[in-house]
Amino acid sequence: MLSPLEFRIISQLQKAKGGISAEQLASELQISKDTLYSTAENLSVLGYVELKKSSSKEAQITDEGKSYANAGLPETQLLRKISRKSMKVQELSDPVSRIGLQWGKSNGLLTIDGGMLNITAKGKEALSGGIAEEKVLTELGSSPQISGQFESKHKRELENLLKRKLITIKERSSLEISLTATGSEAASKGHLPSSQINSLNRSIIASKGWKGKEFEKYNVNLEVAKEIPAKAHPLRRMINQIKGSYVSMGFKEISGPIVIPAFWNFDTLFTPQDHPARETQDTFYLSNPQLLEITNKGVVAKVKAAHEEAWHSEWVENIAKQGVLRTQMTSVSIQELYNIAKYKEYKLPLKLFSTGRVFRNENIDYKHLTDFYQSDGIIIGENLTMANLFDTLTKIYGAIGIKIKFKPAYFPFVEPGAEVYGYHEQRKEWLEIAGCGILRREITGIARKSVTVLAWGSSVERLLLIKDPEIERLSDLYNNGVGWLRSKRLV
């Protein structure tokens, strides 16, 4: 026997005189799609309805893609400019032209000769006939549905548009429901069943209304609605895991500002004022305000003396005052180190760590980003050696589940220094994940030879890149699609 809802569904289908989409049927019956899906599955098992499931792909043009759909891709816009007037590379001031230069060069549409931009034969052909990706982008703007034939014909163009993040492609599933001959016959009877009970409630039990009635059987093969549990972002889980590892070893967490004077980012870390790391190619500088005050004048005097004695050049305070976005979390550790007097009753060893966002003017690839999370730690103790440092880091990364090795390296603020590498099982290669060493006494200002400061800084995203085989590029971690997060495994 049919339940009232099942009878309503087949009656509505009979009125439709043919197949109808699940979305439309749910709307007509004013019930949720989940309720309709589960009930329709049961009707299908009983032979009253037929279900036809299908899927299709739909392309959605991003905001950046929409701007190019009408005006043309950046390389096309640049080719038009060059065709009208000879141009130098230095004249490309707007962002679109710079993007066009990048793609135009990589696709062989233009060359640079003596600083002048020249259109190649391939570029002239593209200018007259149009770029294939541009044509596909325009077509998707008017018709977002992607058929199998369209996908196979324009596979390369679609891949390039996805790579450039000008489109996104989503899978859409649909369900069509239609009556069978058995269902049509049941609907034609024109009355609701009365002898079957499909749910029990207090009233039926108290009145014994269930007596002499037939109970609807359970169907354990029915599909149920997919549950979407709440979960933390993989990057947040990794940060929490790192913090847990530190805290379990007796470390105290510290923090500091993102915008700081170059003094705390470079000078206190014994980086010469003419060091390449200070160039705009590596560091983001503030334009307003350009200079930030340094309040601790006592520290300034010590740093100035140390620099001029070691590097044999004049130390300029205005260079140290330049406002920057911090490039390393060691800038937080060093500020804490100079404020060590506030730990009036501390006992050695003193263990401190920090985790936060840092910024570097890097070229983006699978293991580099311009802004990322870094974890930094220091241990202040007596008679500490590199062996103590290696042992500490082995335990920290071991708790996270990452195999590491060390390699001697140079950093201006430590002596000796080393790089830490983590093994990437999927790529079968070792990736650099941290730098470490013993802080120089020119930095710490600690006169007692028995007291040593161990320090290290580690990229958080690279740890996740190594640990999670599903993440192929660091940029994957900043994918803003909810579907991506829902599909992630809890590792």
C-alpha positions in Angstrom: 0.0 0.0 0.0 1.1 3.6 -0.7 1.6 6.3 1.9 -0.3 9.6 1.4 2.8 11.3 0.2 3.6 8.5 -2.3 0.0 8.8 -3.6 0.3 12.6 -4.0 3.6 12.1 -6.0 2.1 9.6 -8.5 -1.1 11.6 -8.8 1.0 14.7 -9.7 3.0 12.7 -12.2 -0.2 11.5 -13.9 -1.2 15.1 -14.4 2.1 15.9 -15.9 1.6 13.2 -18.6 5.3 12.5 -18.9 8.6 12.8 -17.2 9.2 15.7 -14.9 12.4 17.0 -13.1 12.7 16.4 -9.4 13.2 20.1 -8.8 9.9 21.0 -10.6 8.0 18.2 -8.9 9.2 19.2 -5.4 8.2 22.8 -6.1 4.7 21.8 -7.3 4.2 19.5 -4.2 5.8 22.1 -1.9 8.1 19.6 -0.3 11.9 19.5 0.1 14.0 17.9 -2.6 15.5 15.5 0.0 12.0 14.3 1.0 11.1 13.8 -2.7 14.3 12.0 -3.5 13.9 9.4 -0.7 10.2 8.8 -1.4 10.8 8.6 -5.2 13.5 6.0 -4.6 11.0 3.9 -2.6 8.4 4.2 -5.4 11.0 3.1 -7.9 11.8 0.0 -5.9 8.1 -0.8 -5.7 7.8 -0.3 -9.5 5.5 2.7 -9.5 8.0 5.2 -11.0 11.0 5.2 -13.2 14.1 7.4 -12.3 16.5 8.7 -14.9 19.6 10.2 -13.4 21.9 12.3 -15.6 24.8 14.8 -15.1 26.0 17.7 -17.1 28.8 20.2 -17.0 28.4 24.0 -16.8 31.0 26.6 -17.1 30.9 29.7 -15.0 33.0 32.7 -16.1 34.8 34.4 -13.2 34.7 38.2 -12.8 38.1 38.5 -14.4 36.9 36.3 -17.3 33.9 38.5 -17.8 36.0 41.6 -18.2 38.0 39.8 -21.0 34.9 38.2 -22.7 34.0 41.6 -24.2 37.3 43.5 -24.3 39.5 40.5 -25.3 42.2 38.6 -23.5 45.1 40.7 -22.1 47.5 39.5 -24.8 44.9 40.5 -27.5 44.5 43.9 -26.0 48.3 44.3 -25.9 48.7 43.1 -29.5 46.2 45.7 -30.6 48.2 48.5 -28.9 51.5 47.4 -30.4 49.9 47.2 -33.9 48.8 50.8 -33.6 52.0 52.2 -32.1 55.5 51.0 -31.3 55.9 50.5 -27.6 58.6 50.0 -25.0 58.3 47.5 -22.1 58.7 50.4 -19.7 55.5 52.0 -21.1 53.3 49.1 -19.9 52.0 50.6 -16.7 48.5 49.1 -16.4 48.0 45.6 -14.9 46.2 44.2 -18.0 49.1 45.1 -20.3 51.6 43.4 -17.9 49.4 40.3 -17.8 49.2 40.4 -21.6 53.0 40.7 -21.8 53.4 37.5 -19.7 51.0 35.4 -21.8 52.0 37.0 -25.1 55.7 36.0 -24.5 54.9 32.5 -23.2 52.7 31.8 -26.2 55.1 33.2 -28.7 52.8 36.1 -29.8 55.4 38.8 -29.2 59.1 39.3 -28.5 61.2 42.0 -26.7 64.2 43.4 -28.7 66.2 46.2 -27.2 63.4 47.0 -24.8 60.9 47.3 -27.7 57.8 45.1 -28.1 57.5 43.3 -31.5 54.6 41.2 -32.8 55.6 37.8 -34.1 54.1 36.0 -37.2 52.1 33.9 -34.8 50.9 37.1 -33.0 49.8 38.7 -36.3 47.9 35.5 -37.1 46.2 35.6 -33.7 45.4 39.3 -34.1 43.6 38.7 -37.4 42.0 35.4 -36.7 41.5 35.6 -33.0 42.9 33.5 -30.1 41.2 30.1 -29.6 40.8 30.6 -25.8 39.1 34.0 -26.4 36.6 32.4 -28.8 35.7 29.7 -26.3 35.4 32.2 -23.5 32.9 34.3 -25.6 30.9 31.1 -26.5 30.7 30.1 -22.9 29.4 33.5 -22.0 26.3 33.0 -24.2 25.9 29.2 -23.6 27.4 27.9 -20.3 26.4 24.2 -20.9 29.4 22.0 -22.0 28.5 19.0 -24.1 30.8 16.1 -24.5 31.5 17.1 -28.1 32.4 20.6 -27.1 34.7 19.4 -24.3 36.6 17.1 -26.6 36.9 19.7 -29.3 38.1 22.5 -27.0 39.9 20.4 -24.4 43.2 22.4 -24.6 41.4 25.8 -24.5 39.3 24.8 -21.5 42.3 23.6 -19.6 44.1 26.9 -20.3 41.1 29.0 -19.2 40.8 26.9 -16.0 44.5 27.3 -15.4 44.2 31.1 -15.8 41.2 31.0 -13.5 39.0 32.7 -16.1 36.3 30.0 -15.8 35.2 27.3 -13.3 33.5 24.1 -14.4 30.8 22.5 -12.2 29.1 19.1 -12.4 25.4 19.4 -12.2 23.3 16.2 -11.6 19.6 16.0 -12.4 16.8 13.5 -11.8 13.8 12.9 -14.0 10.8 11.1 -12.6 8.1 9.4 -14.7 5.2 7.0 -14.0 5.3 3.4 -15.0 2.1 1.4 -16.1 1.8 0.1 -12.5 2.0 3.7 -11.1 -0.5 5.0 -13.6 -3.0 2.3 -12.6 -2.5 3.1 -8.9 -3.0 6.8 -9.5 -6.2 6.1 -11.6 -8.0 4.6 -8.6 -8.5 8.1 -7.3 -8.5 7.5 -3.6 -6.0 7.5 -0.7 -5.1 4.2 1.0 -6.4 3.8 4.5 -5.3 0.4 5.8 -1.5 1.0 5.9 0.5 2.8 8.7 3.8 4.2 7.8 4.6 6.0 11.1 3.7 5.5 14.7 2.8 8.4 17.1 1.4 8.7 20.6 -2.2 9.0 19.5 -2.2 5.8 17.4 -0.5 3.8 20.2 -2.9 5.2 22.9 -6.0 4.5 20.9 -4.7 1.2 19.6 -5.4 2.5 16.1 -2.8 0.2 14.8 -4.9 -2.9 15.3 -5.8 -4.7 12.1 -3.7 -2.3 10.0 -0.8 -3.1 7.8 2.6 -1.5 8.5 4.7 -0.2 5.7 7.9 -2.2 5.3 11.3 -0.7 5.8 13.5 -0.4 2.7 17.1 -0.5 3.8 18.3 0.1 0.2 17.0 3.6 -0.1 19.6 6.4 -0.6 19.7 8.9 2.1 20.6 12.6 2.0 24.3 13.3 2.0 25.5 14.6 5.3 27.9 17.5 5.2 29.6 17.7 8.6 31.4 20.9 9.7 35.1 20.7 9.5 38.1 22.9 10.0 40.1 24.1 7.0 43.2 21.8 6.4 45.5 24.8 7.0 43.9 25.7 10.3 44.1 22.0 11.4 47.8 22.0 10.6 48.4 25.2 12.5 46.6 23.8 15.5 48.6 20.6 15.2 51.9 22.5 15.2 50.8 24.6 18.2 49.8 21.4 20.0 53.3 19.9 19.3 55.0 23.0 20.7 52.8 23.2 23.8 53.3 19.5 24.6 57.1 20.2 24.8 56.7 23.1 27.2 56.8 26.1 24.8 55.0 29.4 25.5 53.2 31.1 22.6 54.0 34.8 21.7 52.8 37.1 18.9 53.6 40.4 17.2 52.4 42.9 14.5 52.4 42.2 10.8 53.5 45.8 9.9 56.9 46.6 11.4 60.0 48.8 10.8 62.7 47.1 8.8 64.7 47.5 12.0 63.0 44.5 13.6 62.7 42.5 10.4 66.4 42.9 9.2 68.7 45.1 11.3 68.2 43.3 14.7 68.7 40.0 12.8 72.2 41.3 11.6 71.2 41.6 8.0 73.4 44.3 6.3 71.5 47.3 5.0 72.7 46.6 1.4 71.7 42.9 1.6 69.6 41.7 -1.5 66.8 40.5 0.8 66.0 44.1 1.5 65.3 44.8 -2.2 61.7 45.4 -3.4 62.0 42.2 -5.4 62.0 40.3 -2.2 60.2 42.5 0.3 56.9 44.5 0.4 57.5 48.1 1.6 54.8 50.5 2.8 54.1 53.6 0.8 52.1 55.3 3.5 53.6 55.7 6.0 57.0 55.1 4.5 58.8 55.4 7.9 57.9 53.9 11.3 59.3 55.0 14.6 61.6 52.7 16.6 60.8 53.4 20.3 63.6 51.3 21.9 66.5 53.7 21.5 68.8 51.5 23.7 68.4 48.6 21.3 69.0 51.0 18.3 72.4 52.0 19.7 73.5 48.4 20.2 72.4 47.4 16.7 74.1 50.4 15.1 77.4 49.6 16.9 77.2 45.9 15.9 76.5 46.6 12.3 79.2 49.3 11.8 81.8 47.1 13.6 81.0 43.9 11.6 80.1 45.3 8.1 82.5 48.3 8.1 79.9 50.8 6.7 77.7 53.5 8.1 74.4 52.4 9.6 71.5 54.6 8.4 68.6 54.9 10.8 66.1 56.0 8.2 66.7 52.7 6.3 65.9 50.8 9.5 62.7 52.9 9.9 61.3 51.8 6.5 57.8 50.2 7.0 57.6 46.6 5.8 55.3 43.7 5.9 57.2 41.2 8.0 59.0 38.6 5.9 59.7 36.2 8.8 58.3 35.3 12.2 61.8 35.6 13.7 61.1 39.3 13.9 58.5 38.5 16.6 61.0 36.2 18.5 63.8 38.9 18.4 61.5 41.6 19.8 60.6 39.2 22.6 64.2 38.4 23.2 65.0 42.1 23.7 62.1 42.3 26.2 63.4 39.3 28.1 63.6 41.4 31.2 59.8 41.1 31.6 60.3 37.4 32.5 61.5 38.4 36.0 61.4 34.9 37.4 62.0 32.8 34.3 64.1 29.6 34.5 66.3 28.3 31.8 65.6 26.8 29.4 63.0 29.3 28.2 61.0 28.1 25.2 59.0 30.4 23.0 57.2 30.0 19.7 55.0 32.0 17.4 52.8 31.3 14.3 51.6 33.9 11.9 51.3 35.3 8.4 54.5 36.6 6.6 54.9 38.2 3.2 57.5 37.9 0.5 57.6 39.2 -3.1 58.1 35.7 -4.5 57.4 34.2 -7.9 54.4 31.9 -7.4 54.8 28.2 -8.2 53.7 24.9 -6.6 55.8 25.5 -3.4 56.0 29.3 -3.3 53.4 32.0 -2.3 53.6 35.7 -1.7 52.0 35.4 1.7 52.0 32.3 3.9 52.1 31.1 7.4 55.3 30.6 9.2 56.1 29.0 12.6 59.1 30.3 14.6 60.7 29.1 17.8 63.6 29.9 20.1 65.1 28.2 23.1 67.2 30.2 25.6 69.3 27.9 27.7 72.7 27.1 29.1 75.3 25.1 27.1 72.9 24.3 24.2 74.4 22.9 21.0 73.2 22.1 17.5 72.6 18.6 18.7 69.9 20.0 21.1 68.4 21.9 18.2 68.3 18.9 15.9 66.8 16.8 18.6 64.1 19.4 19.3 63.1 19.8 15.7 63.1 16.0 15.1 60.6 15.6 17.9 58.4 18.6 16.7 58.2 17.4 13.1 58.0 13.7 14.2 54.8 14.6 16.2 53.3 16.0 13.0 54.4 12.9 11.1 57.1 14.3 8.8 60.5 12.7 8.2 63.3 15.3 8.1 67.0 15.8 7.5 69.5 18.6 7.9 71.9 20.4 5.6 74.5 23.0 6.6 73.5 26.5 5.3 74.3 30.2 5.8 71.9 32.7 7.3 73.1 36.2 8.4 71.6 35.9 11.9 72.8 32.4 13.0 76.2 30.8 13.3 76.3 27.9 12.6 73.2 27.5 10.5 71.3 24.6 8.8 68.4 24.0 6.5 65.7 21.5 7.3 64.2 19.3 4.6 61.0 17.2 4.8 60.5 14.1 2.6 57.6 14.4 0.1 56.5 10.8 -0.4 54.4 11.5 -3.5 57.1 13.5 -5.4 59.9 11.3 -4.0 61.9 14.4 -3.2 63.1 16.4 -0.2 61.6 19.9 0.2 63.1 22.7 2.2 60.7 23.5 5.1 62.8 25.4 7.6 66.0 27.3 8.5 67.7 27.0 11.9 70.8 27.7 13.9 72.3 29.3 16.9 71.7 33.1 17.1 74.8 35.2 16.9 75.9 37.1 20.0 75.8 40.3 18.0 72.0 39.8 18.0 71.2 38.3 21.4 73.4 40.7 23.3 73.9 38.0 25.9 77.4 38.3 27.4 77.4 35.0 29.3 79.1 32.5 27.1 77.2 29.6 28.7 73.8 31.0 27.6 72.8 30.1 24.0 69.8 30.9 21.9 68.6 28.3 19.4 66.2 29.5 16.7 64.3 28.2 13.7 61.5 29.3 11.3 59.3 26.9 9.3 56.7 27.3 6.5 53.4 25.9 7.6 51.9 25.4 4.1 54.9 23.3 3.0 54.4 21.0 5.9 50.8 20.4 4.7 52.0 20.0 1.1 54.3 17.2 2.3 51.7 15.6 4.5 48.6 15.7 2.4 49.0 13.9 -1.0 45.8 15.5 -2.3 47.4 19.0 -2.3 49.5 19.5 -5.4 50.2 23.3 -5.1 50.3 25.6 -2.1 47.7 27.8 -3.9 45.2 24.9 -3.5 45.0 25.8 0.2 43.5 29.2 -0.7 40.8 27.8 -2.9 37.6 29.5 -1.8 35.2 26.8 -3.1 33.1 25.3 -0.4 32.9 22.1 -2.5 36.7 21.7 -2.3 36.6 21.9 1.5 33.7 19.5 1.8 35.6 16.9 -0.3 38.8 17.1 1.8 39.8 14.1 3.9 40.3 14.6 7.6 44.1 13.8 7.7 
